[in-house]
Amino acid sequence: MKQQLFALTPLLLCVSMASQASDMALDITGTNVFQLMNLKITSLSKKQQSLNKAPAAVYVLSHDEIERLGVSRIADALRYVPGVEVARIDASRWAISMRGFNGRAANKLLVMIDGRSVYSPLFSGVLWEEKDILLADVERIEVIRGPGGAIWGANAVNGVINIITKTAKETQGTLVDVSTGLKQRQVTQIRHGWKLNDDAYLRVYGKHRQHQQTNDEYNNDDNQQNQLGFRLDYNFSTDNLLTLQGDIYSGEVGELDGQLKPAGQEHSGGNFLANWQITDSHQGKHTVIGYYDNTHLQVPGLEDDRELLNLDYQFEQQWQLHAFVTGFGIRFLSDDVYTAPLEYIQPRYRDDQVVNAFFQDDIAFLEDDLHLIIGTKYERNDYSGDEWQPSVRFSYQLAQSLLWGAWSKAVRVPTRWEADIRFGAFSGERLKPENANVYELGWRKQWTETGSLDITVYQSDYDDLLSIEANGYGNQISGTVKGIELSSSIQVQQDWSLRLNLSHAAMALTAQQGSLSVARAQLTEGQMPKNMAQIISMWDINSQWQFNTALRYVDELKSNKVDAYWSVDASVNWQASKQFSVKLVARNLGDGPHQEWDPYVPIEADVVINLRWEI
């Protein structure tokens, strides 16, 4: 590592002298509080609306924040979002959820990239080590805490994350981005964008990531991944837009010695997405989106090959005091799940389909100050049959503030793994979907351009939660999660801003009398941190230098015997010229290595240097 850093020194000195010889003043001021609150979001209702008018617990992590904090993975970026539980398991694996029920494959969270779902139908969780992206091309990450089933369907129970990338027009030219560090051995990213003509723009990219083992006392959790992708945007007219994009990837992940032998996970896949948007003569907006996903996963004792085809149509129209959004879709899934030495997932081959339709009406009253939003989504799937997920929301606009409330029902359907397990008398054939009724009340306040405050209180009542009984999986657990979430932004000075995020939650689960899952209910309760906090400081020292810090606190996980910890991330960013920048990033600084999940490894501090050329 020292040799790598020393080898960069002459290059940095040359760039430094070139920079000092230049009198250019670069505009690197970040997104201020006013701009953040007026960002347009689409993940709440599948149509554009301002963040400050959204009747939900919404947070947007902007491109500027991602760049400033020097993160290299999506999971790292989510650490800075209020209410998101992020626990790093080892060098590549993560447990990420919202409002409880965290785990390696947390199953009550919907994650998308440009509207394409990336959760695994096998587990209904996200395998974060597979999901990579060129973060320089991310426009924003929209995070909705709370249910999104009325729009997005099953499994959007506790939250929705939508990672939205820039258009090809916004990523013209060549970008070369190289990082190396003590633990992050190497990340190389290359992207090039072309203007094909006045109406068409294209970009292609490649990314290589290599990470060594997390802790010197453990072995084999190192990992690597290679990924290629493209995006093409074609504007037939201002009212007729087509986007084509896709990725292919392949990676390997090691396992921990003494924990999960034999070592080795291999994964690969590819996807293709088409999004066509047309605005008609009556200002009705039609959207057709389709995507194909092919994935392969191989771990000791399991091999999963899967194909997915998803087609959706959506229509939105403003009519007098009503803003309608409606649509329908169908999803086809085909998989081959092989387990060894015993084939306990039966049938091995399976084809499924899901059909859906949704409707939402946003009705305005009192000269647009009061809004009532009602809607529902219907889905029919091959595991639990017909599912309805209604929602009612209201918002009332006060002077520079918004009061909102909501009731929503959300469901999580059984997974392939749960429903089709056959191990002697043990099976999942009697499983029902999990249900949640969620009540939320929020208040959002903005003080001109100097600050904002966002507070949400909620109660989530769960029924028919997954349990493990003598003869198989059951639905013998119920319970409640109550919490409060706070996020505040302060523009201290024109060149210095602060973010404060706080969350507190309490979970109480009960297994039915006679159930064998009393311990499981207690285990799930103790895997949720009661308190989390982040303080983020972003300072423009001058037109070329930035200094950014983030202090994080996560409460203890009693079930996992993981102690509470605090950690500091810091980055110094130098914009040497319009074409060249350098970042020095320190992560996980604090009171020594800390464990974030069990039974995995302590997370050590890491120092990373990043060089970026943009031509």
C-alpha positions in Angstrom: 0.0 0.0 0.0 2.8 2.4 0.9 4.5 1.8 -2.5 1.1 2.6 -4.2 0.8 5.9 -2.4 4.4 6.9 -2.9 4.1 6.1 -6.6 1.4 8.7 -6.9 3.4 11.5 -5.2 5.2 12.8 -8.3 1.9 13.0 -10.2 0.3 14.9 -7.4 3.2 17.4 -7.2 3.0 18.0 -10.9 -0.7 18.6 -10.8 -0.3 20.9 -7.7 2.2 23.1 -9.6 0.0 23.3 -12.6 -3.0 24.2 -10.4 -1.1 27.0 -8.7 -0.1 28.4 -12.0 -3.7 28.7 -12.9 -5.9 31.6 -11.7 -9.2 29.8 -12.4 -11.8 29.8 -9.7 -13.9 26.7 -9.8 -17.5 26.6 -8.6 -17.7 23.6 -6.4 -20.3 25.0 -4.0 -22.7 22.2 -3.0 -26.4 21.8 -3.0 -27.8 24.2 -0.4 -30.8 23.5 1.9 -33.3 25.3 -0.3 -32.2 23.4 -3.4 -32.4 20.1 -1.5 -35.9 20.7 -0.3 -37.1 21.6 -3.8 -35.6 18.5 -5.5 -38.1 16.6 -7.7 -38.7 13.0 -6.6 -40.6 10.2 -8.4 -40.5 7.2 -6.0 -43.4 8.2 -3.8 -46.2 8.3 -6.4 -44.5 7.4 -9.7 -44.8 11.0 -10.8 -42.7 14.1 -10.3 -43.3 16.1 -7.2 -41.3 18.4 -4.9 -39.6 16.9 -1.9 -41.0 19.7 0.4 -44.6 18.8 -0.7 -44.2 15.0 -0.4 -46.6 13.5 2.2 -44.2 10.8 3.4 -40.9 10.3 5.2 -38.7 11.0 2.3 -35.0 11.7 2.1 -32.9 12.4 -1.0 -29.2 11.8 -1.0 -27.9 14.1 -3.7 -25.1 13.5 -6.1 -23.2 16.3 -4.4 -23.4 14.6 -1.0 -22.3 11.2 -2.5 -19.3 12.9 -4.1 -18.3 14.9 -1.1 -18.3 11.9 1.3 -16.1 9.8 -1.0 -18.1 6.6 -0.8 -17.4 3.8 -3.3 -20.5 1.6 -2.8 -24.2 2.2 -2.5 -24.3 0.5 0.9 -21.8 3.0 2.3 -23.8 5.9 0.9 -27.0 4.7 2.7 -25.2 5.1 6.1 -25.9 8.8 5.8 -29.7 8.5 5.4 -31.9 8.9 8.5 -33.6 5.8 9.7 -31.7 3.4 7.5 -30.1 0.5 9.4 -26.8 -0.3 7.8 -24.5 -3.1 9.2 -21.4 -4.2 7.5 -21.0 -8.0 7.8 -17.6 -8.5 6.2 -15.6 -7.1 3.2 -18.5 -7.3 0.8 -21.7 -8.3 2.6 -24.2 -6.0 4.3 -27.4 -6.1 6.3 -29.6 -3.1 5.4 -33.2 -2.4 6.3 -35.5 0.3 7.7 -37.7 0.2 10.8 -36.4 -3.1 11.9 -36.2 -6.7 10.6 -32.6 -6.4 9.5 -30.5 -9.2 8.2 -28.3 -10.6 5.4 -31.4 -10.7 3.2 -33.8 -8.2 4.8 -37.1 -9.0 3.2 -39.3 -5.9 3.9 -37.4 -3.4 1.7 -37.8 -2.7 -2.0 -34.6 -1.5 -3.8 -34.5 -0.3 -7.4 -32.0 1.1 -9.8 -33.9 3.4 -12.3 -37.1 1.7 -11.4 -35.7 -1.9 -11.9 -36.2 -4.0 -8.9 -32.9 -5.6 -7.7 -34.1 -7.8 -4.8 -33.6 -11.5 -5.0 -36.9 -13.5 -5.5 -35.2 -16.5 -3.9 -34.8 -14.7 -0.5 -36.8 -11.4 -1.1 -33.7 -9.6 0.0 -30.9 -7.7 -1.7 -27.5 -9.3 -2.1 -25.6 -6.0 -1.9 -22.3 -7.6 -3.0 -23.8 -8.1 -6.4 -25.3 -4.6 -6.8 -22.7 -2.2 -8.0 -22.9 1.0 -10.0 -20.7 3.9 -11.2 -21.5 6.3 -8.4 -20.2 9.2 -10.5 -23.3 8.6 -12.7 -25.8 8.6 -9.8 -28.0 11.7 -9.9 -29.7 11.0 -6.5 -30.9 8.2 -4.2 -34.5 8.6 -3.2 -35.3 6.9 0.1 -38.9 6.5 1.4 -39.2 5.2 5.0 -42.5 3.4 5.4 -44.7 1.3 3.1 -44.9 1.8 -0.6 -47.1 -1.2 -1.5 -49.9 0.9 -2.9 -47.6 2.0 -5.7 -44.8 -0.5 -5.9 -46.5 -3.7 -4.7 -45.6 -6.6 -2.4 -42.4 -6.5 -0.3 -42.3 -2.6 -0.1 -43.3 -3.0 3.5 -40.9 -0.9 5.5 -39.3 1.3 2.8 -38.3 1.9 -0.8 -34.9 2.9 -2.1 -34.7 4.1 -5.8 -31.2 4.8 -7.2 -31.6 7.2 -10.1 -28.8 7.7 -12.6 -28.0 10.6 -14.8 -29.0 10.8 -18.4 -26.4 10.1 -21.1 -26.4 13.8 -22.1 -25.3 14.7 -18.6 -22.3 12.3 -18.7 -20.5 13.4 -21.9 -16.7 13.0 -22.3 -14.3 10.6 -20.7 -14.0 9.9 -17.0 -11.3 7.8 -15.4 -11.6 7.2 -11.7 -9.0 5.1 -9.7 -9.0 4.4 -6.0 -6.7 2.4 -3.7 -6.5 2.0 0.0 -5.5 -0.1 3.0 -8.5 -2.4 2.7 -10.1 -1.3 -0.6 -7.3 -2.7 -2.7 -8.4 -1.3 -6.0 -11.4 0.3 -7.7 -11.1 1.4 -11.3 -13.9 3.0 -13.2 -13.9 4.2 -16.8 -16.8 5.9 -18.6 -17.2 7.6 -22.0 -20.1 9.5 -23.4 -20.9 10.4 -27.0 -23.3 12.8 -28.7 -24.6 10.7 -31.6 -26.7 13.6 -32.9 -28.8 16.4 -31.6 -31.4 14.0 -30.2 -29.3 10.9 -29.2 -26.7 10.5 -26.5 -24.8 7.3 -25.4 -22.5 6.4 -22.6 -20.6 3.2 -21.8 -18.7 2.3 -18.7 -16.6 -0.4 -17.0 -15.8 -1.0 -13.4 -13.4 -3.3 -11.6 -13.5 -3.6 -7.8 -11.1 -5.6 -5.6 -11.2 -5.7 -1.8 -8.9 -7.5 0.5 -10.0 -9.3 3.7 -11.6 -7.1 6.3 -9.6 -8.1 9.4 -6.1 -9.6 9.5 -7.3 -12.2 12.1 -9.8 -13.6 9.6 -9.3 -15.0 6.1 -11.0 -15.4 2.8 -13.6 -12.6 2.9 -11.8 -10.8 0.1 -13.8 -10.1 -3.1 -13.7 -8.8 -6.6 -16.2 -7.9 -9.3 -16.1 -6.7 -12.9 -19.0 -4.9 -14.5 -19.8 -3.3 -17.9 -22.8 -1.2 -18.9 -24.3 1.4 -21.2 -27.2 3.9 -21.5 -28.7 5.4 -24.6 -31.2 8.3 -24.5 -33.1 9.2 -27.7 -35.4 12.2 -27.9 -37.8 11.7 -30.8 -39.3 15.1 -29.6 -39.7 17.0 -26.4 -42.8 14.8 -25.7 -41.3 11.5 -26.9 -38.3 10.1 -25.0 -36.7 6.6 -25.1 -34.1 5.2 -22.8 -32.2 1.9 -23.3 -29.7 0.7 -20.7 -28.1 -2.5 -19.5 -25.3 -4.1 -17.5 -23.4 -7.3 -17.2 -21.3 -8.3 -14.2 -19.3 -11.2 -12.7 -17.8 -11.5 -9.2 -16.4 -13.7 -6.6 -16.7 -13.4 -2.8 -14.8 -15.4 -0.2 -16.1 -16.7 3.1 -14.7 -16.4 6.6 -12.4 -19.1 7.9 -14.1 -20.9 10.8 -17.5 -19.4 10.0 -18.9 -20.6 6.6 -16.6 -23.2 5.1 -15.9 -24.1 2.4 -15.1 -20.7 1.0 -16.5 -19.3 -2.1 -19.4 -17.5 -3.7 -19.7 -16.8 -7.4 -22.3 -14.6 -9.0 -22.9 -13.2 -12.4 -25.7 -11.7 -14.4 -27.0 -9.2 -16.9 -30.0 -6.9 -17.3 -31.6 -4.8 -20.0 -34.1 -2.0 -19.5 -36.3 0.1 -21.9 -38.2 3.1 -20.8 -40.5 5.0 -23.2 -42.3 8.1 -22.2 -44.8 9.9 -24.4 -46.9 13.1 -23.5 -50.1 13.3 -25.6 -51.9 16.4 -26.8 -54.0 16.5 -23.6 -50.9 16.5 -21.4 -51.5 12.9 -20.4 -48.2 11.1 -19.8 -47.8 7.5 -20.9 -44.9 5.4 -19.7 -44.0 1.9 -20.8 -41.1 0.3 -19.0 -39.8 -3.2 -19.5 -36.7 -5.0 -18.2 -35.1 -8.4 -18.4 -32.8 -9.7 -15.7 -30.7 -12.9 -15.7 -28.8 -13.9 -12.6 -26.6 -16.8 -11.4 -25.6 -17.4 -7.8 -23.5 -20.3 -6.5 -22.5 -20.8 -2.9 -21.6 -24.0 -1.0 -24.7 -26.2 -1.1 -26.8 -23.9 -3.4 -26.9 -23.0 -7.0 -29.6 -20.6 -8.4 -30.2 -19.6 -12.0 -32.9 -17.2 -12.6 -34.6 -15.2 -15.4 -37.1 -12.4 -14.9 -39.1 -10.4 -17.4 -41.1 -7.4 -16.2 -43.5 -5.2 -18.3 -45.4 -2.2 -16.9 -47.6 0.5 -18.4 -48.4 3.8 -16.5 -50.6 6.8 -17.3 -50.8 10.1 -15.4 -53.2 13.0 -16.1 -54.2 16.2 -14.4 -57.9 16.9 -14.5 -59.3 19.9 -12.6 -58.5 19.2 -8.9 -57.5 15.6 -9.5 -54.0 14.2 -10.4 -54.5 10.6 -11.5 -51.8 7.9 -11.8 -52.8 4.5 -12.9 -51.2 1.5 -14.5 -50.9 -2.3 -14.8 -48.1 -4.8 -15.4 -47.0 -8.4 -15.6 -43.9 -10.2 -14.4 -42.6 -13.6 -15.5 -40.1 -15.5 -13.5 -38.3 -18.8 -14.3 -35.7 -20.4 -12.1 -33.6 -23.5 -11.4 -32.7 -23.9 -7.7 -30.4 -26.8 -6.9 -29.3 -27.7 -3.4 -26.8 -30.3 -2.4 -26.2 -32.9 -1.0 -30.0 -33.1 -0.5 -32.5 -31.4 -2.9 -34.7 -29.8 -0.3 -36.2 -27.0 -2.6 -39.0 -28.7 -4.5 -39.8 -28.4 -7.3 -36.3 -27.6 -8.5 -37.6 -25.9 -11.7 -40.4 -23.3 -11.3 -42.2 -20.8 -13.5 -44.2 -18.0 -11.9 -46.1 -14.9 -12.9 -47.4 -11.9 -11.1 -50.0 -9.5 -12.6 -50.8 -6.2 -11.0 -52.8 -3.0 -11.4 -52.8 0.2 -9.4 -54.7 3.5 -9.1 -54.0 6.7 -7.2 -55.9 10.0 -7.1 -54.3 13.2 -5.6 -57.2 15.6 -4.9 -56.5 19.2 -4.1 -58.7 21.4 -1.8 -58.4 24.9 -0.2 -56.6 26.5 -3.2 -54.1 23.6 -3.3 -53.1 23.8 0.4 -54.9 20.6 1.4 -54.4 17.3 -0.5 -56.0 13.9 -0.1 -54.3 11.0 -1.8 -56.1 7.7 -2.0 -55.0 4.6 -3.9 -54.5 0.9 -3.9 -52.6 -1.8 -5.7 -53.9 -5.2 -6.7 -51.5 -8.1 -7.3 -52.1 -11.8 -8.1 -49.1 -14.1 -7.4 -48.6 -17.8 -7.5 -47.7 -18.0 -3.8 -50.5 -16.3 -1.9 -53.1 -15.4 -4.5 -54.8 -12.1 -4.5 -53.4 -9.2 -2.5 -54.8 -5.6 -2.1 -52.5 -2.9 -0.6 -54.5 0.4 -0.1 -53.2 3.7 1.2 -54.7 7.0 2.4 -52.6 10.1 2.8 -53.2 13.8 3.5 -51.0 16.9 3.5 -51.8 20.4 4.6 -49.5 23.3 3.5 -48.8 25.9 6.2 -46.5 28.8 6.1 -43.2 27.3 4.9 -44.2 23.9 6.5 -46.1 20.8 5.6 -48.2 18.6 8.0 -49.0 15.1 6.6 -50.4 11.8 7.8 -51.0 8.3 6.3 -52.4 4.9 6.8 -51.1 2.1 4.6 -51.4 -1.6 4.3 -48.5 -3.6 3.0 -47.8 -7.3 2.5 -44.8 -9.5 2.1 -45.4 -12.7 0.1 -43.6 -15.9 0.8 -40.3 -16.4 -1.0 -39.3 -19.3 -3.2 -37.0 -20.5 -0.4 -39.7 -20.4 2.3 -42.7 -21.8 0.3 -40.9 -24.6 -1.5 -38.6 -26.0 1.2 -39.2 -29.8 1.7 -37.1 -31.4 4.4 -38.8 -34.5 5.7 -42.0 -33.3 7.4 -40.7 -29.7 7.4 -42.2 -27.6 4.6 -43.5 -24.1 3.9 -46.7 -25.0 2.0 -48.9 -23.6 4.7 -47.4 -20.1 4.6 -49.5 -17.0 4.3 -48.3 -13.5 3.5 -47.1 -11.2 6.2 -49.3 -8.1 6.8 -48.5 -4.7 8.1 -50.8 -1.8 8.9 -48.8 1.4 9.3 -49.8 4.8 10.7 -47.6 7.8 10.1 -47.7 11.5 11.0 -45.1 14.0 9.9 -44.1 17.6 9.9 -41.6 19.3 7.6 -40.5 22.9 8.0 -38.2 25.0 5.9 -36.7 28.4 6.9 -35.9 30.1 3.6 -32.4 29.0 2.6 -31.0 28.6 6.1 -32.4 25.4 7.4 -35.0 22.6 7.4 -36.5 20.2 9.9 -38.3 16.9 9.1 -40.0 14.9 11.9 -42.0 11.6 11.5 -43.6 9.4 14.1 -45.0 6.0 13.2 -46.5 2.8 14.4 -46.4 -0.4 12.4 -48.7 -3.3 13.4 -47.6 -6.6 12.0 -49.6 -9.9 11.7 -48.8 -13.3 10.4 -45.0 -12.8 10.6 -42.8 -15.8 9.6 -42.3 -18.4 12.4 -40.5 -21.7 12.5 -42.7 -24.6 13.9 -42.2 -28.3 14.3 -43.7 -29.2 10.9 -42.4 -26.2 8.9 -42.7 -22.5 8.4 -45.7 -20.8 9.9 -47.2 -17.4 10.6 -47.4 -17.4 14.4 -45.7 -14.1 15.3 -47.3 -10.6 15.5 -46.1 -7.3 17.0 -45.6 -3.6 16.8 -42.8 -1.2 16.0 -43.1 2.4 17.2 -40.6 5.1 16.4 -39.6 8.7 15.7 -37.3 9.9 13.0 -35.8 13.4 12.7 -33.7 15.0 10.0 -32.4 18.6 10.1 -30.3 20.6 7.7 -28.6 23.9 8.6 -26.8 26.2 6.2 -24.4 27.7 8.8 -22.6 29.8 6.3 -22.7 30.0 2.5 -19.7 27.6 2.4 -20.6 25.4 5.4 -23.7 23.1 5.9 -24.6 20.6 8.6 -27.0 17.7 8.6 -28.4 16.0 11.7 -30.2 12.7 11.6 -31.8 11.0 14.6 -34.0 8.0 15.0 -35.5 6.1 17.9 -37.5 2.9 17.7 -38.9 0.1 19.9 -40.1 -3.3 18.7 -42.3 -5.7 20.6 -43.1 -9.1 19.0 -45.1 -11.9 20.4 -45.4 -15.6 19.4 -48.7 -17.3 19.7 -49.3 -19.7 22.5 -47.8 -23.1 21.7 -45.5 -21.7 19.0 -41.9 -22.8 18.9 -40.8 -19.3 17.8 -40.7 -17.4 21.1 -37.0 -17.3 20.9 -37.2 -16.2 17.2 -39.4 -13.2 18.2 -37.0 -12.2 20.9 -34.1 -12.5 18.5 -35.7 -10.3 15.9 -36.5 -7.6 18.6 -32.8 -7.6 19.7 -31.5 -7.1 16.1 -32.9 -3.6 15.9 -30.9 -0.7 17.3 -33.0 1.5 19.5 -31.1 4.7 18.6 -29.1 5.9 15.6 -27.6 9.3 14.9 -25.5 11.0 12.3 -23.9 14.4 12.2 -22.6 15.4 8.7 -20.5 18.5 8.1 -19.7 19.7 4.6 -17.3 22.7 4.3 -16.1 24.4 1.1 -12.7 25.8 2.3 -12.3 27.7 -0.9 -13.1 27.2 -4.6 -10.8 24.2 -4.8 -10.8 22.5 -1.4 -13.5 20.7 0.6 -13.4 19.1 4.0 -16.3 16.8 4.9 -16.9 14.7 8.1 -19.6 12.4 9.2 -20.0 11.1 12.8 -22.2 8.0 13.2 -23.7 6.3 16.3 -25.5 3.0 16.3 -27.0 1.5 19.4 -26.3 -2.0 20.6 -27.8 -5.1 19.0 -28.7 -7.2 22.0 -29.5 -10.4 20.2 -26.3 -10.4 18.2 -24.2 -9.3 21.3 -22.9 -6.4 19.2 -22.0 -3.4 21.3 -23.0 0.2 20.5 -20.4 2.0 18.5 -19.5 5.4 17.1 -17.5 6.0 14.0 -16.1 8.9 12.0 -15.7 9.2 8.2 -13.8 12.1 6.8 -12.7 13.3 3.3 -10.5 16.0 2.0 -11.4 16.8 -1.6 -9.1 18.8 -3.9 -10.4 20.0 -7.3 -7.0 20.7 -8.9 -8.5 21.7 -12.2 -11.6 21.3 -14.2 -10.3 18.0 -15.4 -8.5 16.5 -12.3 -9.5 16.0 -8.7 -8.1 14.1 -5.7 -9.9 12.7 -2.6 -8.3 11.4 0.6 -10.9 9.5 2.5 -10.7 7.9 6.0 -13.5 5.5 7.0 -14.5 3.9 10.2 -12.3 6.0 12.5 -13.1 5.7 16.2 -12.4 3.6 19.2 -10.8 0.8 17.3 -12.3 -2.1 15.3 -16.0 -2.6 15.9 -18.4 -5.3 15.1 -21.6 -4.3 13.3 -23.3 -7.7 12.9 -22.9 -11.2 14.3 -21.3 -13.7 13.9 -19.0 -11.8 11.5 -15.8 -9.8 11.7 -14.8 -6.5 13.4 -14.7 -3.6 10.9 -11.3 -1.8 10.8 -10.4 1.7 9.7 -9.6 2.2 6.1 -7.8 5.0 4.2 -8.4 5.5 0.5 -7.0 7.8 -2.1 -9.0 8.6 -5.2 -7.9 10.2 -8.4 -10.3 11.3 -11.1 -9.8 12.6 -14.6 -12.7 14.1 -16.6 -12.0 15.1 -20.2 
